Amino acid sequence: MAQYQKQLVSKKELKSVCGIPYSAQHIARLEAAGQFPKRIRLGQNRVAWLLSEVEAWIDERLATRDHINGDDTSF
């Protein structure tokens, strides 16, 4: 079977595969504010996101966290 370069994830998979704990409403708010990757409309009642864009969004949060915390290990 061919390996697809552009993998899509559903709303359910945002949570189960990507580990994003947000509700659908919160994701919609983030999208509207330009703070989350834009959805792709697949049909009248079906949307998905590019997995690569969601992973990049997660990586940005990790980089921000690491930059803010730096080497500070105090609690």
All heavy atoms as a GROMACS GRO file, in nm:
protein
  604
    1MET      N    1   0.084  -0.118   0.000
    1MET     CA    2   0.000   0.000   0.000
    1MET      C    3   0.088   0.125   0.000
    1MET      O    4   0.190   0.129   0.067
    1MET     CB    5  -0.092  -0.003   0.122
    1MET     CG    6  -0.191   0.110   0.126
    1MET     SD    7  -0.307   0.092   0.261
    1MET     CE    8  -0.451   0.051   0.166
    2ALA      N    9   0.047   0.228  -0.071
    2ALA     CA   10   0.125   0.351  -0.082
    2ALA      C   11   0.122   0.430   0.049
    2ALA      O   12   0.021   0.432   0.118
    2ALA     CB   13   0.069   0.438  -0.196
    3GLN      N   14   0.232   0.494   0.076
    3GLN     CA   15   0.243   0.580   0.195
    3GLN      C   16   0.203   0.722   0.156
    3GLN      O   17   0.259   0.777   0.063
    3GLN     CB   18   0.387   0.576   0.247
    3GLN     CG   19   0.409   0.644   0.379
    3GLN     CD   20   0.356   0.560   0.494
    3GLN    OE1   21   0.240   0.528   0.497
    3GLN    NE2   22   0.438   0.525   0.586
    4TYR      N   23   0.103   0.780   0.220
    4TYR     CA   24   0.057   0.914   0.187
    4TYR      C   25   0.142   1.018   0.257
    4TYR      O   26   0.172   1.005   0.375
    4TYR     CB   27  -0.090   0.933   0.226
    4TYR     CG   28  -0.183   0.848   0.142
    4TYR    CD1   29  -0.242   0.735   0.195
    4TYR    CD2   30  -0.210   0.882   0.010
    4TYR    CE1   31  -0.326   0.657   0.119
    4TYR    CE2   32  -0.294   0.804  -0.066
    4TYR     CZ   33  -0.351   0.692  -0.012
    4TYR     OH   34  -0.434   0.615  -0.087
    5GLN      N   35   0.177   1.122   0.182
    5GLN     CA   36   0.256   1.230   0.241
    5GLN      C   37   0.168   1.326   0.319
    5GLN      O   38   0.213   1.390   0.412
    5GLN     CB   39   0.332   1.306   0.133
    5GLN     CG   40   0.445   1.227   0.074
    5GLN     CD   41   0.530   1.310  -0.018
    5GLN    OE1   42   0.524   1.433  -0.014
    5GLN    NE2   43   0.610   1.247  -0.098
    6LYS      N   44   0.043   1.337   0.281
    6LYS     CA   45  -0.048   1.430   0.347
    6LYS      C   46  -0.154   1.350   0.421
    6LYS      O   47  -0.255   1.313   0.365
    6LYS     CB   48  -0.110   1.524   0.245
    6LYS     CG   49  -0.008   1.611   0.176
    6LYS     CD   50  -0.075   1.717   0.094
    6LYS     CE   51   0.024   1.791   0.010
    6LYS     NZ   52   0.096   1.892   0.074
    7GLN      N   53  -0.128   1.326   0.548
    7GLN     CA   54  -0.222   1.252   0.631
    7GLN      C   55  -0.318   1.347   0.698
    7GLN      O   56  -0.280   1.455   0.743
    7GLN     CB   57  -0.146   1.174   0.738
    7GLN     CG   58  -0.150   1.027   0.717
    7GLN     CD   59  -0.081   0.956   0.831
    7GLN    OE1   60   0.026   0.993   0.873
    7GLN    NE2   61  -0.145   0.852   0.879
    8LEU      N   62  -0.443   1.306   0.707
    8LEU     CA   63  -0.547   1.386   0.770
    8LEU      C   64  -0.586   1.325   0.904
    8LEU      O   65  -0.578   1.204   0.922
    8LEU     CB   66  -0.671   1.394   0.680
    8LEU     CG   67  -0.651   1.458   0.544
    8LEU    CD1   68  -0.778   1.445   0.461
    8LEU    CD2   69  -0.610   1.603   0.557
    9VAL      N   70  -0.627   1.412   0.997
    9VAL     CA   71  -0.679   1.365   1.125
    9VAL      C   72  -0.816   1.428   1.148
    9VAL      O   73  -0.839   1.544   1.115
    9VAL     CB   74  -0.585   1.397   1.244
    9VAL    CG1   75  -0.460   1.315   1.238
    9VAL    CG2   76  -0.551   1.544   1.250
   10SER      N   77  -0.907   1.350   1.202
   10SER     CA   78  -1.043   1.396   1.232
   10SER      C   79  -1.046   1.467   1.367
   10SER      O   80  -0.947   1.468   1.440
   10SER     CB   81  -1.137   1.276   1.235
   10SER     OG   82  -1.105   1.193   1.345
   11LYS      N   83  -1.163   1.521   1.402
   11LYS     CA   84  -1.179   1.583   1.534
   11LYS      C   85  -1.146   1.483   1.644
   11LYS      O   86  -1.078   1.514   1.740
   11LYS     CB   87  -1.323   1.632   1.553
   11LYS     CG   88  -1.355   1.760   1.486
   11LYS     CD   89  -1.498   1.800   1.516
   11LYS     CE   90  -1.538   1.920   1.434
   11LYS     NZ   91  -1.677   1.956   1.453
   12LYS      N   92  -1.199   1.362   1.630
   12LYS     CA   93  -1.176   1.259   1.731
   12LYS      C   94  -1.027   1.225   1.741
   12LYS      O   95  -0.974   1.208   1.850
   12LYS     CB   96  -1.256   1.134   1.695
   12LYS     CG   97  -1.246   1.023   1.798
   12LYS     CD   98  -1.315   0.898   1.747
   12LYS     CE   99  -1.452   0.888   1.807
   12LYS     NZ  100  -1.519   0.762   1.771
   13GLU      N  101  -0.959   1.220   1.628
   13GLU     CA  102  -0.816   1.186   1.627
   13GLU      C  103  -0.729   1.298   1.681
   13GLU      O  104  -0.617   1.272   1.726
   13GLU     CB  105  -0.772   1.148   1.485
   13GLU     CG  106  -0.830   1.016   1.438
   13GLU     CD  107  -0.805   0.989   1.293
   13GLU    OE1  108  -0.803   1.084   1.212
   13GLU    OE2  109  -0.786   0.870   1.260
   14LEU      N  110  -0.777   1.422   1.678
   14LEU     CA  111  -0.700   1.529   1.741
   14LEU      C  112  -0.674   1.494   1.887
   14LEU      O  113  -0.566   1.518   1.939
   14LEU     CB  114  -0.774   1.663   1.732
   14LEU     CG  115  -0.774   1.733   1.597
   14LEU    CD1  116  -0.861   1.858   1.605
   14LEU    CD2  117  -0.634   1.767   1.550
   15LYS      N  118  -0.773   1.433   1.950
   15LYS     CA  119  -0.760   1.395   2.090
   15LYS      C  120  -0.689   1.261   2.105
   15LYS      O  121  -0.592   1.248   2.179
   15LYS     CB  122  -0.898   1.390   2.156
   15LYS     CG  123  -0.893   1.370   2.306
   15LYS     CD  124  -1.031   1.380   2.368
   15LYS     CE  125  -1.068   1.526   2.379
   15LYS     NZ  126  -1.187   1.552   2.457
   16SER      N  127  -0.735   1.160   2.032
   16SER     CA  128  -0.683   1.024   2.053
   16SER      C  129  -0.545   1.002   1.994
   16SER      O  130  -0.462   0.932   2.053
   16SER     CB  131  -0.781   0.920   1.996
   16SER     OG  132  -0.789   0.933   1.856
   17VAL      N  133  -0.516   1.061   1.880
   17VAL     CA  134  -0.386   1.039   1.813
   17VAL      C  135  -0.286   1.148   1.850
   17VAL      O  136  -0.171   1.119   1.882
   17VAL     CB  137  -0.404   1.034   1.659
   17VAL    CG1  138  -0.270   1.028   1.588
   17VAL    CG2  139  -0.491   0.915   1.621
   18CYS      N  140  -0.333   1.273   1.848
   18CYS     CA  141  -0.241   1.386   1.870
   18CYS      C  142  -0.232   1.428   2.016
   18CYS      O  143  -0.143   1.504   2.053
   18CYS     CB  144  -0.284   1.505   1.785
   18CYS     SG  145  -0.289   1.469   1.609
   19GLY      N  146  -0.327   1.384   2.099
   19GLY     CA  147  -0.323   1.417   2.241
   19GLY      C  148  -0.368   1.558   2.273
   19GLY      O  149  -0.334   1.611   2.379
   20ILE      N  150  -0.445   1.619   2.186
   20ILE     CA  151  -0.493   1.756   2.210
   20ILE      C  152  -0.622   1.747   2.292
   20ILE      O  153  -0.722   1.695   2.245
   20ILE     CB  154  -0.516   1.829   2.077
   20ILE    CG1  155  -0.380   1.842   2.005
   20ILE    CG2  156  -0.578   1.966   2.100
   20ILE    CD1  157  -0.388   1.896   1.866
   21PRO      N  158  -0.621   1.800   2.414
   21PRO     CA  159  -0.734   1.780   2.505
   21PRO      C  160  -0.846   1.884   2.491
   21PRO      O  161  -0.931   1.894   2.578
   21PRO     CB  162  -0.668   1.793   2.642
   21PRO     CG  163  -0.559   1.892   2.620
   21PRO     CD  164  -0.508   1.863   2.480
   22TYR      N  165  -0.849   1.960   2.382
   22TYR     CA  166  -0.947   2.066   2.366
   22TYR      C  167  -1.080   2.015   2.311
   22TYR      O  168  -1.083   1.921   2.234
   22TYR     CB  169  -0.896   2.175   2.273
   22TYR     CG  170  -0.773   2.248   2.320
   22TYR    CD1  171  -0.681   2.298   2.230
   22TYR    CD2  172  -0.748   2.268   2.455
   22TYR    CE1  173  -0.568   2.367   2.272
   22TYR    CE2  174  -0.636   2.336   2.498
   22TYR     CZ  175  -0.547   2.387   2.406
   22TYR     OH  176  -0.436   2.453   2.447
   23SER      N  177  -1.186   2.085   2.346
   23SER     CA  178  -1.318   2.055   2.290
   23SER      C  179  -1.324   2.107   2.146
   23SER      O  180  -1.243   2.191   2.105
   23SER     CB  181  -1.427   2.123   2.372
   23SER     OG  182  -1.420   2.264   2.354
   24ALA      N  183  -1.422   2.058   2.072
   24ALA     CA  184  -1.441   2.104   1.934
   24ALA      C  185  -1.467   2.255   1.930
   24ALA      O  186  -1.419   2.324   1.840
   24ALA     CB  187  -1.557   2.028   1.870
   25GLN      N  188  -1.541   2.305   2.028
   25GLN     CA  189  -1.570   2.448   2.034
   25GLN      C  190  -1.444   2.531   2.056
   25GLN      O  191  -1.425   2.636   1.995
   25GLN     CB  192  -1.673   2.479   2.144
   25GLN     CG  193  -1.809   2.421   2.119
   25GLN     CD  194  -1.820   2.276   2.167
   25GLN    OE1  195  -1.726   2.218   2.222
   25GLN    NE2  196  -1.933   2.215   2.143
   26HIS      N  197  -1.356   2.482   2.143
   26HIS     CA  198  -1.233   2.556   2.170
   26HIS      C  199  -1.141   2.554   2.048
   26HIS      O  200  -1.078   2.654   2.016
   26HIS     CB  201  -1.162   2.501   2.293
   26HIS     CG  202  -1.047   2.587   2.336
   26HIS    ND1  203  -1.062   2.717   2.377
   26HIS    CD2  204  -0.913   2.561   2.341
   26HIS    CE1  205  -0.944   2.769   2.406
   26HIS    NE2  206  -0.852   2.676   2.384
   27ILE      N  207  -1.134   2.441   1.980
   27ILE     CA  208  -1.054   2.433   1.859
   27ILE      C  209  -1.107   2.532   1.755
   27ILE      O  210  -1.029   2.602   1.690
   27ILE     CB  211  -1.051   2.289   1.805
   27ILE    CG1  212  -0.967   2.202   1.899
   27ILE    CG2  213  -0.996   2.284   1.662
   27ILE    CD1  214  -0.975   2.054   1.871
   28ALA      N  215  -1.239   2.541   1.742
   28ALA     CA  216  -1.299   2.637   1.648
   28ALA      C  217  -1.262   2.780   1.686
   28ALA      O  218  -1.232   2.863   1.598
   28ALA     CB  219  -1.450   2.620   1.644
   29ARG      N  220  -1.262   2.812   1.815
   29ARG     CA  221  -1.223   2.947   1.860
   29ARG      C  222  -1.077   2.975   1.827
   29ARG      O  223  -1.042   3.084   1.780
   29ARG     CB  224  -1.247   2.962   2.009
   29ARG     CG  225  -1.391   2.985   2.048
   29ARG     CD  226  -1.405   3.027   2.194
   29ARG     NE  227  -1.364   2.923   2.288
   29ARG     CZ  228  -1.445   2.832   2.340
   29ARG    NH1  229  -1.573   2.831   2.307
   29ARG    NH2  230  -1.402   2.743   2.425
   30LEU      N  231  -0.989   2.875   1.851
   30LEU     CA  232  -0.848   2.893   1.819
   30LEU      C  233  -0.828   2.913   1.669
   30LEU      O  234  -0.749   2.998   1.627
   30LEU     CB  235  -0.767   2.772   1.867
   30LEU     CG  236  -0.751   2.757   2.018
   30LEU    CD1  237  -0.684   2.625   2.051
   30LEU    CD2  238  -0.672   2.872   2.076
   31GLU      N  239  -0.899   2.835   1.589
   31GLU     CA  240  -0.891   2.851   1.443
   31GLU      C  241  -0.933   2.991   1.401
   31GLU      O  242  -0.866   3.055   1.320
   31GLU     CB  243  -0.982   2.751   1.373
   31GLU     CG  244  -0.927   2.613   1.363
   31GLU     CD  245  -1.023   2.523   1.290
   31GLU    OE1  246  -1.129   2.487   1.346
   31GLU    OE2  247  -0.993   2.490   1.174
   32ALA      N  248  -1.045   3.038   1.454
   32ALA     CA  249  -1.096   3.171   1.419
   32ALA      C  250  -0.997   3.281   1.456
   32ALA      O  251  -0.987   3.382   1.387
   32ALA     CB  252  -1.230   3.196   1.488
   33ALA      N  253  -0.921   3.258   1.563
   33ALA     CA  254  -0.821   3.355   1.607
   33ALA      C  255  -0.687   3.337   1.536
   33ALA      O  256  -0.592   3.411   1.563
   33ALA     CB  257  -0.801   3.343   1.758
   34GLY      N  258  -0.678   3.238   1.447
   34GLY     CA  259  -0.553   3.213   1.375
   34GLY      C  260  -0.448   3.145   1.461
   34GLY      O  261  -0.330   3.154   1.432
   35GLN      N  262  -0.492   3.076   1.566
   35GLN     CA  263  -0.399   3.014   1.660
   35GLN      C  264  -0.399   2.862   1.653
   35GLN      O  265  -0.344   2.795   1.742
   35GLN     CB  266  -0.432   3.059   1.802
   35GLN     CG  267  -0.417   3.207   1.822
   35GLN     CD  268  -0.463   3.251   1.959
   35GLN    OE1  269  -0.517   3.174   2.038
   35GLN    NE2  270  -0.442   3.378   1.989
   36PHE      N  271  -0.461   2.806   1.550
   36PHE     CA  272  -0.464   2.662   1.529
   36PHE      C  273  -0.474   2.640   1.379
   36PHE      O  274  -0.532   2.723   1.309
   36PHE     CB  275  -0.585   2.600   1.601
   36PHE     CG  276  -0.580   2.450   1.611
   36PHE    CD1  277  -0.505   2.389   1.711
   36PHE    CD2  278  -0.650   2.370   1.521
   36PHE    CE1  279  -0.499   2.251   1.720
   36PHE    CE2  280  -0.645   2.232   1.530
   36PHE     CZ  281  -0.569   2.172   1.630
   37PRO      N  282  -0.417   2.532   1.328
   37PRO     CA  283  -0.425   2.507   1.184
   37PRO      C  284  -0.570   2.506   1.134
   37PRO      O  285  -0.662   2.465   1.205
   37PRO     CB  286  -0.363   2.367   1.168
   37PRO     CG  287  -0.275   2.352   1.286
   37PRO     CD  288  -0.341   2.427   1.397
   38LYS      N  289  -0.588   2.552   1.012
   38LYS     CA  290  -0.723   2.557   0.954
   38LYS      C  291  -0.768   2.418   0.910
   38LYS      O  292  -0.691   2.339   0.860
   38LYS     CB  293  -0.725   2.651   0.834
   38LYS     CG  294  -0.706   2.794   0.873
   38LYS     CD  295  -0.720   2.885   0.754
   38LYS     CE  296  -0.704   3.029   0.798
   38LYS     NZ  297  -0.729   3.121   0.689
   39ARG      N  298  -0.895   2.394   0.931
   39ARG     CA  299  -0.955   2.266   0.892
   39ARG      C  300  -0.972   2.259   0.741
   39ARG      O  301  -0.978   2.361   0.672
   39ARG     CB  302  -1.089   2.247   0.962
   39ARG     CG  303  -1.194   2.347   0.922
   39ARG     CD  304  -1.321   2.337   1.002
   39ARG     NE  305  -1.298   2.375   1.140
   39ARG     CZ  306  -1.373   2.338   1.241
   39ARG    NH1  307  -1.481   2.265   1.221
   39ARG    NH2  308  -1.344   2.374   1.364
   40ILE      N  309  -0.983   2.137   0.693
   40ILE     CA  310  -1.011   2.110   0.553
   40ILE      C  311  -1.151   2.050   0.547
   40ILE      O  312  -1.178   1.952   0.616
   40ILE     CB  313  -0.909   2.011   0.494
   40ILE    CG1  314  -0.768   2.067   0.505
   40ILE    CG2  315  -0.945   1.975   0.351
   40ILE    CD1  316  -0.660   1.963   0.482
   41ARG      N  317  -1.238   2.110   0.469
   41ARG     CA  318  -1.374   2.057   0.457
   41ARG      C  319  -1.372   1.945   0.355
   41ARG      O  320  -1.339   1.964   0.239
   41ARG     CB  321  -1.470   2.168   0.413
   41ARG     CG  322  -1.613   2.118   0.405
   41ARG     CD  323  -1.715   2.229   0.409
   41ARG     NE  324  -1.719   2.305   0.533
   41ARG     CZ  325  -1.774   2.262   0.647
   41ARG    NH1  326  -1.826   2.142   0.654
   41ARG    NH2  327  -1.776   2.339   0.753
   42LEU      N  328  -1.405   1.824   0.400
   42LEU     CA  329  -1.405   1.706   0.314
   42LEU      C  330  -1.543   1.680   0.255
   42LEU      O  331  -1.556   1.616   0.151
   42LEU     CB  332  -1.361   1.584   0.394
   42LEU     CG  333  -1.222   1.593   0.455
   42LEU    CD1  334  -1.195   1.471   0.540
   42LEU    CD2  335  -1.117   1.608   0.348
   43GLY      N  336  -1.645   1.726   0.322
   43GLY     CA  337  -1.783   1.707   0.278
   43GLY      C  338  -1.871   1.800   0.358
   43GLY      O  339  -1.823   1.880   0.437
   44GLN      N  340  -1.999   1.786   0.339
   44GLN     CA  341  -2.093   1.875   0.406
   44GLN      C  342  -2.082   1.866   0.558
   44GLN      O  343  -2.094   1.966   0.628
   44GLN     CB  344  -2.235   1.842   0.362
   44GLN     CG  345  -2.337   1.942   0.413
   44GLN     CD  346  -2.475   1.915   0.355
   44GLN    OE1  347  -2.496   1.823   0.280
   44GLN    NE2  348  -2.571   1.999   0.392
   45ASN      N  349  -2.060   1.746   0.612
   45ASN     CA  350  -2.055   1.727   0.757
   45ASN      C  351  -1.924   1.664   0.804
   45ASN      O  352  -1.922   1.600   0.908
   45ASN     CB  353  -2.172   1.639   0.801
   45ASN     CG  354  -2.305   1.706   0.775
   45ASN    OD1  355  -2.323   1.822   0.809
   45ASN    ND2  356  -2.396   1.634   0.713
   46ARG      N  357  -1.818   1.680   0.728
   46ARG     CA  358  -1.691   1.616   0.765
   46ARG      C  359  -1.576   1.714   0.745
   46ARG      O  360  -1.564   1.775   0.640
   46ARG     CB  361  -1.670   1.492   0.681
   46ARG     CG  362  -1.542   1.419   0.702
   46ARG     CD  363  -1.537   1.346   0.832
   46ARG     NE  364  -1.636   1.241   0.832
   46ARG     CZ  365  -1.654   1.157   0.930
   46ARG    NH1  366  -1.579   1.165   1.038
   46ARG    NH2  367  -1.746   1.064   0.927
   47VAL      N  368  -1.493   1.729   0.849
   47VAL     CA  369  -1.373   1.812   0.840
   47VAL      C  370  -1.254   1.732   0.893
   47VAL      O  371  -1.271   1.633   0.964
   47VAL     CB  372  -1.386   1.944   0.920
   47VAL    CG1  373  -1.497   2.031   0.865
   47VAL    CG2  374  -1.406   1.917   1.068
   48ALA      N  375  -1.136   1.778   0.857
   48ALA     CA  376  -1.013   1.715   0.904
   48ALA      C  377  -0.903   1.820   0.903
   48ALA      O  378  -0.920   1.930   0.848
   48ALA     CB  379  -0.977   1.596   0.817
   49TRP      N  380  -0.790   1.786   0.962
   49TRP     CA  381  -0.673   1.872   0.964
   49TRP      C  382  -0.555   1.795   0.910
   49TRP      O  383  -0.547   1.672   0.924
   49TRP     CB  384  -0.643   1.916   1.108
   49TRP     CG  385  -0.744   2.012   1.164
   49TRP    CD1  386  -0.733   2.147   1.171
   49TRP    CD2  387  -0.871   1.980   1.220
   49TRP    NE1  388  -0.846   2.200   1.228
   49TRP    CE2  389  -0.933   2.100   1.258
   49TRP    CE3  390  -0.941   1.861   1.240
   49TRP    CZ2  391  -1.059   2.105   1.316
   49TRP    CZ3  392  -1.066   1.865   1.298
   49TRP    CH2  393  -1.124   1.987   1.336
   50LEU      N  394  -0.460   1.866   0.851
   50LEU     CA  395  -0.336   1.802   0.807
   50LEU      C  396  -0.254   1.767   0.930
   50LEU      O  397  -0.226   1.853   1.014
   50LEU     CB  398  -0.254   1.895   0.718
   50LEU     CG  399  -0.291   1.900   0.572
   50LEU    CD1  400  -0.210   2.008   0.500
   50LEU    CD2  401  -0.269   1.765   0.507
   51LEU      N  402  -0.218   1.642   0.942
   51LEU     CA  403  -0.141   1.596   1.058
   51LEU      C  404  -0.011   1.674   1.070
   51LEU      O  405   0.028   1.713   1.180
   51LEU     CB  406  -0.114   1.446   1.047
   51LEU     CG  407  -0.032   1.385   1.160
   51LEU    CD1  408  -0.100   1.405   1.295
   51LEU    CD2  409  -0.008   1.236   1.133
   52SER      N  410   0.055   1.702   0.959
   52SER     CA  411   0.183   1.774   0.963
   52SER      C  412   0.165   1.914   1.022
   52SER      O  413   0.251   1.962   1.098
   52SER     CB  414   0.245   1.783   0.824
   52SER     OG  415   0.159   1.851   0.735
   53GLU      N  416   0.054   1.982   0.991
   53GLU     CA  417   0.029   2.115   1.047
   53GLU      C  418  -0.002   2.108   1.195
   53GLU      O  419   0.042   2.195   1.273
   53GLU     CB  420  -0.085   2.183   0.972
   53GLU     CG  421  -0.051   2.220   0.830
   53GLU     CD  422  -0.164   2.285   0.754
   53GLU    OE1  423  -0.275   2.300   0.810
   53GLU    OE2  424  -0.141   2.323   0.638
   54VAL      N  425  -0.076   2.007   1.236
   54VAL     CA  426  -0.107   1.990   1.379
   54VAL      C  427   0.021   1.959   1.456
   54VAL      O  428   0.045   2.015   1.564
   54VAL     CB  429  -0.214   1.880   1.400
   54VAL    CG1  430  -0.236   1.852   1.548
   54VAL    CG2  431  -0.345   1.920   1.334
   55GLU      N  432   0.106   1.873   1.400
   55GLU     CA  433   0.234   1.841   1.466
   55GLU      C  434   0.322   1.965   1.475
   55GLU      O  435   0.388   1.987   1.578
   55GLU     CB  436   0.305   1.730   1.390
   55GLU     CG  437   0.238   1.595   1.408
   55GLU     CD  438   0.298   1.487   1.320
   55GLU    OE1  439   0.357   1.519   1.214
   55GLU    OE2  440   0.283   1.368   1.356
   56ALA      N  441   0.324   2.049   1.372
   56ALA     CA  442   0.401   2.173   1.375
   56ALA      C  443   0.347   2.266   1.484
   56ALA      O  444   0.424   2.332   1.554
   56ALA     CB  445   0.398   2.242   1.239
   57TRP      N  446   0.214   2.271   1.499
   57TRP     CA  447   0.151   2.353   1.602
   57TRP      C  448   0.195   2.306   1.741
   57TRP      O  449   0.228   2.386   1.828
   57TRP     CB  450  -0.001   2.345   1.586
   57TRP     CG  451  -0.080   2.422   1.687
   57TRP    CD1  452  -0.109   2.555   1.684
   57TRP    CD2  453  -0.140   2.371   1.806
   57TRP    NE1  454  -0.185   2.589   1.795
   57TRP    CE2  455  -0.204   2.476   1.871
   57TRP    CE3  456  -0.145   2.243   1.864
   57TRP    CZ2  457  -0.273   2.461   1.990
   57TRP    CZ3  458  -0.214   2.229   1.983
   57TRP    CH2  459  -0.277   2.337   2.044
   58ILE      N  460   0.198   2.174   1.761
   58ILE     CA  461   0.243   2.118   1.889
   58ILE      C  462   0.390   2.151   1.911
   58ILE      O  463   0.430   2.191   2.021
   58ILE     CB  464   0.218   1.966   1.893
   58ILE    CG1  465   0.068   1.936   1.894
   58ILE    CG2  466   0.288   1.903   2.014
   58ILE    CD1  467   0.034   1.790   1.872
   59ASP      N  468   0.472   2.137   1.807
   59ASP     CA  469   0.615   2.168   1.818
   59ASP      C  470   0.638   2.313   1.856
   59ASP      O  471   0.729   2.344   1.934
   59ASP     CB  472   0.687   2.137   1.687
   59ASP     CG  473   0.698   1.988   1.659
   59ASP    OD1  474   0.681   1.908   1.755
   59ASP    OD2  475   0.722   1.952   1.541
   60GLU      N  476   0.555   2.405   1.803
   60GLU     CA  477   0.566   2.547   1.841
   60GLU      C  478   0.541   2.566   1.990
   60GLU      O  479   0.609   2.644   2.056
   60GLU     CB  480   0.466   2.631   1.762
   60GLU     CG  481   0.500   2.648   1.617
   60GLU     CD  482   0.388   2.720   1.540
   60GLU    OE1  483   0.296   2.777   1.604
   60GLU    OE2  484   0.392   2.716   1.416
   61ARG      N  485   0.442   2.496   2.043
   61ARG     CA  486   0.414   2.507   2.186
   61ARG      C  487   0.529   2.453   2.269
   61ARG      O  488   0.563   2.508   2.373
   61ARG     CB  489   0.284   2.432   2.221
   61ARG     CG  490   0.168   2.525   2.223
   61ARG     CD  491   0.073   2.504   2.106
   61ARG     NE  492   0.009   2.630   2.071
   61ARG     CZ  493   0.042   2.702   1.963
   61ARG    NH1  494   0.134   2.664   1.881
   61ARG    NH2  495  -0.018   2.814   1.936
   62LEU      N  496   0.586   2.343   2.224
   62LEU     CA  497   0.702   2.287   2.295
   62LEU      C  498   0.820   2.383   2.292
   62LEU      O  499   0.888   2.403   2.393
   62LEU     CB  500   0.742   2.152   2.234
   62LEU     CG  501   0.650   2.035   2.264
   62LEU    CD1  502   0.689   1.915   2.180
   62LEU    CD2  503   0.656   2.001   2.411
   63ALA      N  504   0.845   2.443   2.177
   63ALA     CA  505   0.956   2.539   2.165
   63ALA      C  506   0.934   2.660   2.254
   63ALA      O  507   1.027   2.708   2.319
   63ALA     CB  508   0.973   2.581   2.019
   64THR      N  509   0.809   2.708   2.258
   64THR     CA  510   0.776   2.822   2.344
   64THR      C  511   0.796   2.785   2.490
   64THR      O  512   0.855   2.862   2.567
   64THR     CB  513   0.631   2.867   2.321
   64THR    OG1  514   0.616   2.901   2.184
   64THR    CG2  515   0.596   2.985   2.408
   65ARG      N  516   0.751   2.668   2.527
   65ARG     CA  517   0.767   2.622   2.666
   65ARG      C  518   0.914   2.612   2.702
   65ARG      O  519   0.957   2.659   2.808
   65ARG     CB  520   0.702   2.486   2.684
   65ARG     CG  521   0.723   2.428   2.824
   65ARG     CD  522   0.701   2.282   2.831
   65ARG     NE  523   0.804   2.212   2.754
   65ARG     CZ  524   0.809   2.081   2.740
   65ARG    NH1  525   0.716   2.006   2.793
   65ARG    NH2  526   0.904   2.023   2.671
   66ASP      N  527   0.993   2.552   2.613
   66ASP     CA  528   1.135   2.536   2.641
   66ASP      C  529   1.207   2.670   2.644
   66ASP      O  530   1.297   2.690   2.723
   66ASP     CB  531   1.200   2.443   2.537
   66ASP     CG  532   1.146   2.301   2.548
   66ASP    OD1  533   1.088   2.267   2.653
   66ASP    OD2  534   1.162   2.225   2.451
   67HIS      N  535   1.164   2.763   2.559
   67HIS     CA  536   1.226   2.895   2.556
   67HIS      C  537   1.193   2.973   2.683
   67HIS      O  538   1.277   3.038   2.741
   67HIS     CB  539   1.180   2.973   2.433
   67HIS     CG  540   1.235   3.111   2.426
   67HIS    ND1  541   1.367   3.136   2.401
   67HIS    CD2  542   1.174   3.231   2.443
   67HIS    CE1  543   1.387   3.268   2.403
   67HIS    NE2  544   1.271   3.327   2.428
   68ILE      N  545   1.067   2.966   2.726
   68ILE     CA  546   1.024   3.040   2.846
   68ILE      C  547   1.092   2.982   2.969
   68ILE      O  548   1.142   3.053   3.054
   68ILE     CB  549   0.870   3.035   2.860
   68ILE    CG1  550   0.807   3.120   2.751
   68ILE    CG2  551   0.826   3.083   2.998
   68ILE    CD1  552   0.657   3.107   2.744
   69ASN      N  553   1.093   2.849   2.980
   69ASN     CA  554   1.151   2.783   3.097
   69ASN      C  555   1.301   2.783   3.094
   69ASN      O  556   1.366   2.781   3.198
   69ASN     CB  557   1.099   2.639   3.110
   69ASN     CG  558   0.952   2.636   3.143
   69ASN    OD1  559   0.897   2.732   3.198
   69ASN    ND2  560   0.886   2.527   3.110
   70GLY      N  561   1.360   2.782   2.975
   70GLY     CA  562   1.506   2.778   2.963
   70GLY      C  563   1.562   2.661   3.040
   70GLY      O  564   1.510   2.551   3.035
   71ASP      N  565   1.666   2.687   3.113
   71ASP     CA  566   1.728   2.582   3.194
   71ASP      C  567   1.681   2.586   3.339
   71ASP      O  568   1.735   2.519   3.424
   71ASP     CB  569   1.881   2.595   3.190
   71ASP     CG  570   1.936   2.562   3.053
   71ASP    OD1  571   1.878   2.476   2.982
   71ASP    OD2  572   2.038   2.619   3.016
   72ASP      N  573   1.582   2.669   3.366
   72ASP     CA  574   1.532   2.684   3.502
   72ASP      C  575   1.458   2.556   3.544
   72ASP      O  576   1.354   2.524   3.493
   72ASP     CB  577   1.438   2.804   3.509
   72ASP     CG  578   1.390   2.832   3.649
   72ASP    OD1  579   1.448   2.776   3.744
   72ASP    OD2  580   1.295   2.910   3.664
   73THR      N  581   1.516   2.486   3.638
   73THR     CA  582   1.455   2.363   3.686
   73THR      C  583   1.396   2.380   3.827
   73THR      O  584   1.357   2.284   3.888
   73THR     CB  585   1.556   2.247   3.688
   73THR    OG1  586   1.668   2.288   3.767
   73THR    CG2  587   1.600   2.213   3.547
   74SER      N  588   1.389   2.503   3.874
   74SER     CA  589   1.332   2.524   4.007
   74SER      C  590   1.182   2.514   4.000
   74SER      O  591   1.119   2.551   3.902
   74SER     CB  592   1.374   2.663   4.060
   74SER     OG  593   1.323   2.764   3.975
   75PHE      N  594   1.121   2.467   4.106
   75PHE     CA  595   0.976   2.449   4.112
   75PHE      C  596   0.918   2.533   4.220
   75PHE      O  597   0.951   2.544   4.327
   75PHE     CB  598   0.940   2.302   4.137
   75PHE     CG  599   0.976   2.217   4.018
   75PHE    CD1  600   1.097   2.151   4.011
   75PHE    CD2  601   0.887   2.204   3.913
   75PHE    CE1  602   1.129   2.072   3.904
   75PHE    CE2  603   0.918   2.125   3.805
   75PHE     CZ  604   1.038   2.060   3.800
   0.00000   0.00000   0.00000
